[in-house]
């Protein structure tokens, strides 16, 4: 009897743990575009388009590699609306002996997966997502007994674990862990700003864009969709960033100039988040650029810190303290957002610029999210839950 490996839209990696536990010529892979996954929050339409297109390209790649792939395209009228619906249907059709899963990043989805076995009556095995460096269990061990949790100390642990930017004697290269003080220069137009690599939609992506335009009345615009949708494209985008922007990322990553959407930022986060790029491969490529002498240390360290420092640290906070954080309201903010927060017509130029940029591109960089959007939300005494929902 065959196994079934379910893959979600943020697990589009051939190195996925679940895939390593099935036989391509004997077992099945299930990938599904599900209504429930598009409706649990009001998504940006470019996010839906990116994930659906990347899912379709990934399914095609797996099929070309000899996997038995069952793919469910989005149908607003379908009774198959959740992961559980899709798995239950597939198990009935193919007499599945075991369902193989990779641990999802969201508690919402993990809770659904943990109830799956009792619903379908088939054994379910959930494997750790080892694409990330720090497992939830390891983070919990690191956090246990600490009076406060500081990203800097966690980041140093991740540097030691990965060996990134480390000397043979166990000290950081440059004898300094953090070059954040060298990441705050003002940009006055030189060198010229860079733009992330853009990709023309192919036939698959064009079909997805038409589907999303027809069925989804979400936040944002589709007109400028130009994201990578395959690992090969994402790696080209990484190489372009390292050559065209990374040398100046360290100096200007905190800059907020007018009329520059990207400056020297990478726009690689979406590819990391859905599996088109692996965190380690990105960091190793950046480190190699520094070792080759094409990128200064403050740029390489500053970028690697975002991935193995902040990205892994905040994931750990989410995994360990999600319930507590969602209920916290330290400043007792009570106000609600009005429609202007979704149209960029608040009358405050820096805020409106960031909102309109999000509408147009489906993206803003970390300084805009922190220093502009989040900061204004707090100054306006917006309830934290509403701020969270806006970012989702």
VOPAGU-2260 file (C-alpha; in pm, 1 decimal, decimal comma):
REM VOPAGU-2260
SITE   aa  ch    i         X         Y         Z
SITE  UNK   A    0       0,0       0,0       0,0
SITE  UNK   A    1     138,0     343,9     -95,7
SITE  UNK   A    2     217,6     640,3     127,6
SITE  UNK   A    3      94,4     993,0      66,8
SITE  UNK   A    4     315,2    1300,7     112,0
SITE  UNK   A    5     120,7    1625,8     148,5
SITE  UNK   A    6     309,8    1943,7      55,9
SITE  UNK   A    7     178,6    2290,3     144,6
SITE  UNK   A    8     237,6    2611,9     -47,9
SITE  UNK   A    9     529,3    2722,0     171,2
SITE  UNK   A   10     715,5    2389,4     143,5
SITE  UNK   A   11     818,2    2397,8    -221,9
SITE  UNK   A   12    1160,2    2244,5    -174,2
SITE  UNK   A   13    1303,9    1922,0    -312,5
SITE  UNK   A   14    1498,7    1892,5      15,1
SITE  UNK   A   15    1173,2    1872,2     211,3
SITE  UNK   A   16    1182,8    1615,8     492,9
SITE  UNK   A   17     854,1    1455,4     389,1
SITE  UNK   A   18     976,9    1387,3      36,5
SITE  UNK   A   19    1279,6    1200,1     168,7
SITE  UNK   A   20    1049,5     944,6     332,6
SITE  UNK   A   21     858,3     830,9      24,1
SITE  UNK   A   22     946,9     635,1    -289,5
SITE  UNK   A   23     879,8     839,3    -607,2
SITE  UNK   A   24     767,7     538,2    -813,4
SITE  UNK   A   25     550,1     382,2    -540,9
SITE  UNK   A   26     399,3     661,4    -332,8
SITE  UNK   A   27     200,0     978,1    -396,9
SITE  UNK   A   28     256,1    1351,9    -358,0
SITE  UNK   A   29     -46,8    1573,8    -300,5
SITE  UNK   A   30     -40,6    1951,2    -361,7
SITE  UNK   A   31    -362,3    2150,5    -349,4
SITE  UNK   A   32    -477,8    2508,3    -406,6
SITE  UNK   A   33    -728,8    2537,6    -124,0
SITE  UNK   A   34    -998,0    2793,1     -57,4
SITE  UNK   A   35    -937,8    2783,6     317,8
SITE  UNK   A   36    -572,9    2880,6     269,3
SITE  UNK   A   37    -669,7    3186,8      66,0
SITE  UNK   A   38    -943,6    3305,1     302,6
SITE  UNK   A   39    -815,5    3281,3     662,3
SITE  UNK   A   40    -688,4    3638,8     620,5
SITE  UNK   A   41    -738,9    3902,9     354,1
SITE  UNK   A   42    -431,3    3821,0     143,2
SITE  UNK   A   43    -245,1    4046,3     -95,8
SITE  UNK   A   44    -334,9    3923,4    -444,0
SITE  UNK   A   45      31,6    3901,8    -546,3
SITE  UNK   A   46      93,0    3663,1    -256,6
SITE  UNK   A   47    -180,0    3429,0    -379,4
SITE  UNK   A   48     -46,8    3450,4    -734,6
SITE  UNK   A   49     312,6    3384,8    -627,2
SITE  UNK   A   50     226,9    3079,0    -420,5
SITE  UNK   A   51     -15,5    2925,8    -672,0
SITE  UNK   A   52     229,1    2972,5    -960,3
SITE  UNK   A   53     523,5    2838,9    -758,5
SITE  UNK   A   54     310,4    2540,2    -651,8
SITE  UNK   A   55     221,1    2458,1   -1011,9
SITE  UNK   A   56     581,5    2486,3   -1127,5
SITE  UNK   A   57     697,8    2269,5    -836,3
SITE  UNK   A   58     436,9    2003,2    -907,7
SITE  UNK   A   59     547,5    1992,7   -1272,3
SITE  UNK   A   60     912,4    1954,8   -1165,8
SITE  UNK   A   61     828,3    1668,0    -930,5
SITE  UNK   A   62     624,2    1494,4   -1202,3
SITE  UNK   A   63     911,6    1536,5   -1449,2
SITE  UNK   A   64    1139,9    1375,4   -1188,4
SITE  UNK   A   65     917,8    1068,4   -1168,5
SITE  UNK   A   66     694,0    1140,6    -868,7
SITE  UNK   A   67     325,1    1044,0    -873,0
SITE  UNK   A   68     179,6    1391,8    -823,1
SITE  UNK   A   69    -187,2    1463,7    -757,3
SITE  UNK   A   70    -251,2    1834,2    -803,8
SITE  UNK   A   71    -577,3    2012,5    -720,8
SITE  UNK   A   72    -622,4    2348,3    -888,7
SITE  UNK   A   73    -831,0    2616,8    -721,0
SITE  UNK   A   74   -1204,6    2581,7    -771,6
SITE  UNK   A   75   -1427,9    2821,9    -576,2
SITE  UNK   A   76   -1715,1    2571,5    -598,3
SITE  UNK   A   77   -1516,9    2269,9    -479,5
SITE  UNK   A   78   -1616,2    2089,0    -160,3
SITE  UNK   A   79   -1243,5    2023,6    -102,5
SITE  UNK   A   80   -1158,2    2337,8      95,0
SITE  UNK   A   81    -897,7    2234,6     354,4
SITE  UNK   A   82    -586,2    2019,0     379,2
SITE  UNK   A   83    -791,1    1762,3     568,2
SITE  UNK   A   84   -1054,0    1750,0     294,6
SITE  UNK   A   85    -789,0    1693,3      28,6
SITE  UNK   A   86    -605,0    1421,7     222,1
SITE  UNK   A   87    -924,3    1238,5     315,1
SITE  UNK   A   88   -1038,2    1232,6     -48,0
SITE  UNK   A   89    -701,0    1108,1    -169,6
SITE  UNK   A   90    -678,9     834,0      94,2
SITE  UNK   A   91   -1018,1     700,3      -5,8
SITE  UNK   A   92    -924,1     698,8    -373,5
SITE  UNK   A   93    -584,2     529,2    -338,2
SITE  UNK   A   94    -597,2     309,0     -26,0
SITE  UNK   A   95    -312,6     498,0     146,0
SITE  UNK   A   96    -116,3     320,9     423,5
SITE  UNK   A   97      41,6     630,9     581,7
SITE  UNK   A   98      30,2    1009,0     540,7
SITE  UNK   A   99     370,6    1179,6     555,0
SITE  UNK   A  100     391,0    1548,0     646,7
SITE  UNK   A  101     660,2    1808,2     712,7
SITE  UNK   A  102     592,3    2023,6    1017,5
SITE  UNK   A  103     425,9    2346,8     898,6
SITE  UNK   A  104     537,5    2689,1    1014,6
SITE  UNK   A  105     194,4    2802,9    1137,2
SITE  UNK   A  106      22,4    2680,9    1453,5
SITE  UNK   A  107    -309,1    2703,0    1267,4
SITE  UNK   A  108    -197,3    2442,1    1013,8
SITE  UNK   A  109      -8,9    2225,7    1264,9
SITE  UNK   A  110    -322,4    2193,7    1477,6
SITE  UNK   A  111    -512,9    2076,2    1169,4
SITE  UNK   A  112    -239,8    1823,2    1086,2
SITE  UNK   A  113    -237,7    1688,5    1441,7
SITE  UNK   A  114    -610,2    1608,8    1415,8
SITE  UNK   A  115    -578,3    1446,5    1076,1
SITE  UNK   A  116    -515,6    1087,9    1187,5
SITE  UNK   A  117    -830,7    1070,8    1399,2
SITE  UNK   A  118   -1036,0    1211,8    1111,7
SITE  UNK   A  119    -916,2     985,1     830,9
SITE  UNK   A  120    -823,8     670,8    1024,1
SITE  UNK   A  121    -483,4     646,3     854,2
SITE  UNK   A  122    -148,2     675,8    1038,8
SITE  UNK   A  123       4,3    1024,1    1007,9
SITE  UNK   A  124     375,9    1099,8    1055,0
SITE  UNK   A  125     495,0    1461,5    1093,2
SITE  UNK   A  126     868,0    1515,8    1032,9
SITE  UNK   A  127    1070,9    1812,9    1155,5
SITE  UNK   A  128    1128,4    2085,8     897,3
SITE  UNK   A  129    1507,1    2073,0     883,4
SITE  UNK   A  130    1538,3    2346,1     622,1
SITE  UNK   A  131    1554,0    2588,2     914,5
SITE  UNK   A  132    1856,3    2602,6    1142,3
SITE  UNK   A  133    1691,1    2615,3    1484,7
SITE  UNK   A  134    1409,9    2372,4    1562,2
SITE  UNK   A  135    1132,2    2482,4    1801,0
SITE  UNK   A  136    1268,4    2236,2    2056,9
SITE  UNK   A  137    1618,8    2376,5    2032,1
SITE  UNK   A  138    1491,4    2733,5    2065,9
SITE  UNK   A  139    1291,0    2634,7    2373,7
SITE  UNK   A  140    1606,0    2485,0    2525,8
SITE  UNK   A  141    1801,3    2804,9    2448,9
SITE  UNK   A  142    1527,3    3025,7    2594,4
SITE  UNK   A  143    1468,9    2819,3    2909,9
SITE  UNK   A  144    1563,1    3005,3    3227,9
SITE  UNK   A  145    1666,6    3331,1    3059,1
SITE  UNK   A  146    1538,1    3650,7    3221,4
SITE  UNK   A  147    1516,0    3814,8    2880,3
SITE  UNK   A  148    1547,7    3691,1    2524,7
SITE  UNK   A  149    1785,0    3895,1    2311,1
SITE  UNK   A  150    1832,8    3831,1    1942,7
SITE  UNK   A  151    2201,5    3923,1    1964,9
SITE  UNK   A  152    2287,5    3632,3    2194,9
SITE  UNK   A  153    2073,5    3390,9    1992,2
SITE  UNK   A  154    2242,0    3513,2    1674,1
SITE  UNK   A  155    2586,8    3439,5    1813,9
SITE  UNK   A  156    2473,4    3084,9    1889,5
SITE  UNK   A  157    2353,1    3046,2    1530,1
SITE  UNK   A  158    2685,4    3177,5    1399,0
SITE  UNK   A  159    2869,6    2914,0    1604,1
SITE  UNK   A  160    2627,8    2643,9    1487,6
SITE  UNK   A  161    2657,7    2723,2    1117,6
SITE  UNK   A  162    3021,4    2837,3    1114,4
SITE  UNK   A  163    2919,3    3136,8     902,8
SITE  UNK   A  164    3169,4    3424,2     920,0
SITE  UNK   A  165    3368,8    3243,9    1189,8
SITE  UNK   A  166    3743,1    3204,1    1237,1
SITE  UNK   A  167    3909,0    2870,8    1310,0
SITE  UNK   A  168    3971,4    2979,5    1671,6
SITE  UNK   A  169    3596,8    3020,5    1735,2
SITE  UNK   A  170    3598,6    3399,2    1712,7
SITE  UNK   A  171    3387,2    3593,3    1461,8
SITE  UNK   A  172    3565,3    3727,6    1154,3
SITE  UNK   A  173    3672,7    4083,3    1215,2
SITE  UNK   A  174    3672,0    3998,9    1588,2
SITE  UNK   A  175    3326,9    4154,3    1610,7
SITE  UNK   A  176    2987,8    3981,7    1610,3
SITE  UNK   A  177    2773,0    4267,1    1487,2
SITE  UNK   A  178    2840,3    4556,0    1249,0
SITE  UNK   A  179    2500,4    4720,6    1294,3
SITE  UNK   A  180    2667,0    5054,5    1372,2
SITE  UNK   A  181    2804,8    5047,0    1015,9
SITE  UNK   A  182    2458,8    4991,3     862,4
SITE  UNK   A  183    2316,1    5340,1     911,0
SITE  UNK   A  184    2460,7    5570,7     646,4
SITE  UNK   A  185    2244,8    5824,0     465,0
SITE  UNK   A  186    2206,6    5771,8      92,7
SITE  UNK   A  187    2241,3    6079,6    -129,8
SITE  UNK   A  188    2199,7    5918,7    -471,3
SITE  UNK   A  189    2537,8    5751,9    -508,1
SITE  UNK   A  190    2592,1    5475,5    -592,9
SITE  UNK   A  191    2277,5    5441,7    -807,6
SITE  UNK   A  192    1999,6    5235,5    -650,0
SITE  UNK   A  193    1961,0    4873,0    -754,4
SITE  UNK   A  194    1645,8    4684,5    -857,6
SITE  UNK   A  195    1579,8    4315,4    -781,1
SITE  UNK   A  196    1575,5    4082,2   -1080,4
SITE  UNK   A  197    1229,9    4073,5   -1237,7
SITE  UNK   A  198    1072,0    3784,5   -1427,3
SITE  UNK   A  199     824,1    3793,9   -1712,6
SITE  UNK   A  200     522,5    3566,2   -1639,3
SITE  UNK   A  201     532,6    3242,5   -1837,3
SITE  UNK   A  202     223,9    3052,2   -1951,4
SITE  UNK   A  203     165,3    2892,0   -1612,4
SITE  UNK   A  204     198,1    3221,6   -1426,0
SITE  UNK   A  205     -23,7    3400,4   -1678,7
SITE  UNK   A  206    -298,7    3144,2   -1614,9
SITE  UNK   A  207    -262,9    3194,4   -1240,3
SITE  UNK   A  208    -277,6    3573,1   -1271,7
SITE  UNK   A  209    -601,3    3542,7   -1470,0
SITE  UNK   A  210    -745,3    3305,6   -1206,8
SITE  UNK   A  211    -653,9    3538,0    -919,3
SITE  UNK   A  212    -791,5    3843,6   -1099,8
SITE  UNK   A  213   -1118,6    3658,8   -1158,9
SITE  UNK   A  214   -1178,1    3504,1    -817,7
SITE  UNK   A  215   -1000,6    3717,1    -554,7
SITE  UNK   A  216   -1090,0    4064,5    -438,3
SITE  UNK   A  217    -785,3    4098,0    -217,4
SITE  UNK   A  218    -556,9    4375,8    -104,7
SITE  UNK   A  219    -317,9    4516,4    -366,0
SITE  UNK   A  220    -261,8    4510,9    -740,2
SITE  UNK   A  221    -149,1    4241,9    -983,0
SITE  UNK   A  222     -16,0    4467,5   -1259,8
SITE  UNK   A  223     348,4    4467,7   -1151,8
SITE  UNK   A  224     376,5    4099,5   -1060,9
SITE  UNK   A  225     728,9    3992,9   -1159,5
SITE  UNK   A  226     840,8    3745,1    -892,0
SITE  UNK   A  227    1049,7    3432,6    -941,5
SITE  UNK   A  228     835,1    3118,9    -932,2
SITE  UNK   A  229    1099,1    2842,6    -953,4
SITE  UNK   A  230    1418,3    2766,1    -757,2
SITE  UNK   A  231    1622,5    2831,7   -1071,1
SITE  UNK   A  232    1478,2    3180,6   -1108,1
SITE  UNK   A  233    1516,0    3248,7    -736,6
SITE  UNK   A  234    1885,8    3153,7    -751,9
SITE  UNK   A  235    1931,3    3393,5   -1043,0
SITE  UNK   A  236    1767,6    3662,5    -829,1
SITE  UNK   A  237    2007,9    3579,3    -545,8
SITE  UNK   A  238    2311,7    3602,5    -775,1
SITE  UNK   A  239    2185,8    3934,5    -913,0
SITE  UNK   A  240    2140,1    4075,2    -562,3
SITE  UNK   A  241    2488,9    3969,9    -452,7
SITE  UNK   A  242    2644,2    4140,5    -756,2
SITE  UNK   A  243    2422,6    4447,4    -798,3
SITE  UNK   A  244    2309,7    4542,1    -447,8
SITE  UNK   A  245    2480,2    4354,2    -164,0
SITE  UNK   A  246    2806,8    4554,0    -176,8
SITE  UNK   A  247    2608,7    4860,1     -61,4
SITE  UNK   A  248    2341,4    4686,5     145,5
SITE  UNK   A  249    2549,1    4710,1     462,9
SITE  UNK   A  250    2598,3    5085,0     443,7
SITE  UNK   A  251    2243,9    5178,1     343,0
SITE  UNK   A  252    2009,0    4907,8     473,0
SITE  UNK   A  253    1851,4    5154,0     719,6
SITE  UNK   A  254    1811,5    5438,5     467,9
SITE  UNK   A  255    1463,9    5561,8     367,9
SITE  UNK   A  256    1501,6    5775,6      54,9
SITE  UNK   A  257    1205,4    5914,4    -135,1
SITE  UNK   A  258    1112,4    5759,1    -469,5
SITE  UNK   A  259    1328,0    5447,0    -435,6
SITE  UNK   A  260    1129,3    5128,7    -382,3
SITE  UNK   A  261    1418,0    4890,0    -323,4
SITE  UNK   A  262    1745,1    5085,2    -288,6
SITE  UNK   A  263    1981,5    4791,9    -208,8
SITE  UNK   A  264    1736,1    4544,8     -53,6
SITE  UNK   A  265    1712,5    4190,6    -189,3
SITE  UNK   A  266    1340,6    4102,9    -207,3
SITE  UNK   A  267    1444,3    3741,3    -140,3
SITE  UNK   A  268    1229,4    3687,2     168,4
SITE  UNK   A  269     930,4    3550,3     -23,8
SITE  UNK   A  270    1152,1    3290,0    -191,2
SITE  UNK   A  271    1292,8    3183,2     145,6
SITE  UNK   A  272     948,3    3168,0     299,9
SITE  UNK   A  273     795,7    2933,6      40,8
SITE  UNK   A  274    1099,4    2711,4     -17,4
SITE  UNK   A  275    1243,2    2832,4    -348,2
SITE  UNK   A  276    1564,0    2919,9    -163,2
SITE  UNK   A  277    1719,8    2754,5     141,2
SITE  UNK   A  278    1845,2    2982,6     422,6
SITE  UNK   A  279    2186,7    2816,4     436,8
SITE  UNK   A  280    2248,0    2835,9      61,8
SITE  UNK   A  281    2168,3    3208,9      66,5
SITE  UNK   A  282    2398,5    3277,3     361,3
SITE  UNK   A  283    2679,3    3066,3     216,3
SITE  UNK   A  284    2658,2    3254,0    -113,7
SITE  UNK   A  285    2678,3    3585,5      71,5
SITE  UNK   A  286    2970,0    3465,5     283,2
SITE  UNK   A  287    3153,6    3345,9     -29,4
SITE  UNK   A  288    3111,9    3689,4    -188,2
SITE  UNK   A  289    3283,4    3840,7     117,3
SITE  UNK   A  290    3564,1    3581,5     104,5
SITE  UNK   A  291    3607,9    3656,2    -266,4
SITE  UNK   A  292    3653,6    4024,4    -181,7
SITE  UNK   A  293    3351,7    4152,6    -377,3
SITE  UNK   A  294    3141,8    4241,6     -71,5
SITE  UNK   A  295    3249,3    4427,1     245,8
SITE  UNK   A  296    3216,7    4256,8     581,5
SITE  UNK   A  297    2949,9    4492,5     717,6
SITE  UNK   A  298    2727,0    4403,9     419,5
SITE  UNK   A  299    2776,5    4028,3     445,3
SITE  UNK   A  300    2731,6    4025,3     823,3
SITE  UNK   A  301    2433,7    4260,3     813,5
SITE  UNK   A  302    2252,4    4043,1     560,2
SITE  UNK   A  303    2336,0    3710,1     723,2
SITE  UNK   A  304    2215,0    3854,4    1055,4
SITE  UNK   A  305    1870,4    3911,0     902,1
SITE  UNK   A  306    1841,3    3541,8     807,6
SITE  UNK   A  307    2008,1    3332,2    1078,7
SITE  UNK   A  308    1951,7    3601,6    1341,8
SITE  UNK   A  309    1621,5    3784,6    1311,8
SITE  UNK   A  310    1436,4    3534,6    1089,4
SITE  UNK   A  311    1517,8    3232,9    1306,6
SITE  UNK   A  312    1477,0    3427,9    1632,1
SITE  UNK   A  313    1129,7    3558,9    1552,0
SITE  UNK   A  314    1024,1    3212,8    1433,3
SITE  UNK   A  315    1133,7    3080,5    1772,2
SITE  UNK   A  316     938,2    3352,5    1952,3
SITE  UNK   A  317     630,9    3266,7    1745,5
SITE  UNK   A  318     661,8    2894,5    1811,0
SITE  UNK   A  319     714,2    2935,1    2186,7
SITE  UNK   A  320     516,5    3246,1    2280,4
SITE  UNK   A  321     249,3    3281,6    2010,6
SITE  UNK   A  322     -56,2    3271,3    2237,3
SITE  UNK   A  323      94,3    3515,6    2485,8
SITE  UNK   A  324     213,3    3757,8    2217,6
SITE  UNK   A  325    -120,6    3764,5    2036,5
SITE  UNK   A  326    -295,7    3875,1    2354,9
SITE  UNK   A  327     -43,0    4134,1    2469,2
SITE  UNK   A  328    -123,4    4506,6    2460,1
SITE  UNK   A  329     149,0    4671,3    2669,3
SITE  UNK   A  330      36,2    5028,5    2593,7
SITE  UNK   A  331    -336,5    4950,9    2623,5
SITE  UNK   A  332    -400,9    5071,9    2269,3
SITE  UNK   A  333    -772,4    5080,5    2190,7
SITE  UNK   A  334    -810,4    5246,1    1850,6
SITE  UNK   A  335    -911,6    5075,7    1526,9
SITE  UNK   A  336    -783,6    5123,1    1173,6
SITE  UNK   A  337    -999,6    5297,8     917,3
SITE  UNK   A  338   -1006,7    5232,9     544,0
SITE  UNK   A  339    -726,2    5483,5     479,4
SITE  UNK   A  340    -475,1    5235,8     622,1
SITE  UNK   A  341    -559,8    5013,9     323,3
SITE  UNK   A  342    -559,1    5283,8      55,1
SITE  UNK   A  343    -263,1    5500,3     157,7
SITE  UNK   A  344    -471,2    5813,3     212,2
SITE  UNK   A  345    -396,6    5888,2     578,2
SITE  UNK   A  346    -244,5    6226,9     498,5
SITE  UNK   A  347      93,9    6131,5     647,6
SITE  UNK   A  348     336,3    6107,9     350,8
SITE  UNK   A  349     586,6    5850,3     485,1
SITE  UNK   A  350     302,4    5622,4     594,6
SITE  UNK   A  351     105,2    5667,0     273,5
SITE  UNK   A  352     414,8    5597,9      64,6
SITE  UNK   A  353     474,5    5268,2     247,7
SITE  UNK   A  354     109,4    5160,0     216,4
SITE  UNK   A  355      92,7    5242,4    -155,0
SITE  UNK   A  356     419,0    5061,7    -208,9
SITE  UNK   A  357     273,0    4752,9     -42,7
SITE  UNK   A  358     -36,8    4780,2    -263,2
SITE  UNK   A  359     173,1    4808,0    -578,7
SITE  UNK   A  360     455,2    4563,3    -510,1
SITE  UNK   A  361     327,6    4322,5    -244,2
SITE  UNK   A  362     646,6    4404,7     -54,1
SITE  UNK   A  363     813,9    4654,9     177,3
SITE  UNK   A  364    1155,3    4630,4     337,8
SITE  UNK   A  365    1226,5    4579,1     707,5
SITE  UNK   A  366    1292,1    4943,5     796,3
SITE  UNK   A  367     959,1    5051,5     645,7
SITE  UNK   A  368     777,5    4776,3     832,2
SITE  UNK   A  369     943,5    4865,3    1161,3
SITE  UNK   A  370    1016,5    5238,6    1159,6
SITE  UNK   A  371     720,6    5357,0     952,0
SITE  UNK   A  372     425,9    5117,4     948,4
SITE  UNK   A  373     458,1    4960,4    1295,6
SITE  UNK   A  374     575,1    5286,3    1451,7
SITE  UNK   A  375     279,2    5486,5    1316,2
SITE  UNK   A  376      38,3    5212,7    1424,1
SITE  UNK   A  377     167,6    5236,0    1779,2
SITE  UNK   A  378     175,6    5617,9    1783,8
SITE  UNK   A  379    -185,8    5612,9    1662,4
SITE  UNK   A  380    -270,3    5371,9    1946,8
SITE  UNK   A  381    -391,7    5098,4    1711,1
SITE  UNK   A  382    -480,3    4771,3    1884,6
SITE  UNK   A  383    -192,2    4521,9    1836,9
SITE  UNK   A  384    -425,8    4253,7    1701,1
SITE  UNK   A  385    -537,5    4490,6    1426,0
SITE  UNK   A  386    -175,1    4572,6    1345,6
SITE  UNK   A  387    -101,2    4199,8    1323,7
SITE  UNK   A  388    -398,5    4144,1    1093,4
SITE  UNK   A  389    -286,0    4431,5     866,2
SITE  UNK   A  390      56,0    4275,8     819,0
SITE  UNK   A  391     -95,1    3932,7     756,5
